[in-house]
Amino acid sequence: MPETLLTTNNPRILFAHHQDEKSPTLVVIAGIHGNEPASVLAMEDLFGEQNTGKFSFQGNVIVLKGNDQALKRKQRYIEKDLNRIWTRENLNLVRMKEPGEAGFSYPELEELASLDHLITSIIAKYNAGKMLFADLHTTSSESCAFLPFNDTLVNRSAAKQFPVPLILGIEEYLEGPLMSHINDLGYPALGFEAGKHEDPDSIRRHQAFVKLCMNYLGIIQLTQNEKELEEGWLKSNLDIPEGFYEILCRYPISPEQDFRMNPGFFNFNPIRKGHELARNNGEPVISPYQGMVFLPLYQQMGQEGFFIVRPVSTFWLWLSKIIRKTFLPEMLPLLPGIARKKNHQNRYTANPKIARWLNKEIFHLLGFRIVMKDPDSFWELVKRE
């Protein structure tokens, strides 16, 4: 491994502190969307020369810059969303090239290749110790801080350390996010949404979250007063309860559509079934559920108009944790209509016509998420521990 690969001599790395290979490691990705610079500004300030002397590190911290080309242009992405292309096909494609080699078909593949090389190198060097990955974001609407993450037990354990709404199972609705790739590699990964793009407090919330991550891993030791101060920055002033939420639905959009979210919605805005949320090509978009609006789109680029979420009961969380530790999930491939995907350890296909008695909630209890669903032919399932 080149000596400069994991140091700040590499322009992709905003900050790096190396302790030893068995110490805990925090990996932060900032600015994977180019119109979300608050995370980059927050990390440059938090780990600037004026501040790093305040930390007594007992572990490894590496901060990676996300979509560098889109950040320079101040737009979400150039051709494709960098947080939607972490698929096996794309990773195999970029790994066929040498790091820094030219000839990628679009800019985000070049960004993917660079980040993948760094992440692979970090894991190879520090996998003997506890690791956590954190992907920092902001939103286009008014919002409190919240954590979206894949529904694994280790992710739940890490996420509940933070006094914010916790959003389960977003991977079921997004293809190719970075955090799903990290989970597939076997490591915990949390997304963090700090608030609205333009809100100056979003910068401070990013810093509070990263400090609390370092404290959780034992990389730094915050006093009780310091911990409460950072947690205070994360707590909602919009009277939005902490705890776990699940996504009920996603409203997908495409570039050729004229989607316009109705004004005034914010994250976790309560809505009733039948509520008009937006207009798409001039036609009203009506909520099919009672719940809360999540990630309403108020920017030009994006593939989701909005999501709808609702709180998850503590009993459901407890039951799913118990069931996942039994033999029941291992029995799933033995059932009619269920088959393991070739060359995949944790992916399965389900024929909904044969396995029609297995609904979405049962799959969730067993630790499976439906990542691609075609109601007429098959569901693709991912096993989450």
Protein Blocks (a to p, Z undefined) as FASTA:
>chain_A
ZZklmccklmklmbdcdfbfkbccddddehkafklmklmmmmmmmmmmklmmmpccfbdd
ddddfbfklmmnopablmbcfklmccfklmmmmmmpcehiahifbfklmmmmmmmmmmmm
mmmmmmmpccddddddddfbdcdddddddddfklmmmmmmpccdddehklmmpghiaklm
mmmnopacddddfbjfklmklmmmmmmmmmmmmmmnomaccdfklmmmmmmmmpcckhpa
edjdddfbdcdddfkbccdddehiaehiacdehiafbdeehiacddfbdcddehiafbfb
dcbfbdcdddddfklmmmmmmmmmmmklmmmmmpghiacdehiakbccddfklmmmpcfk
lmmmnopacfbdcfklbccddddZZ
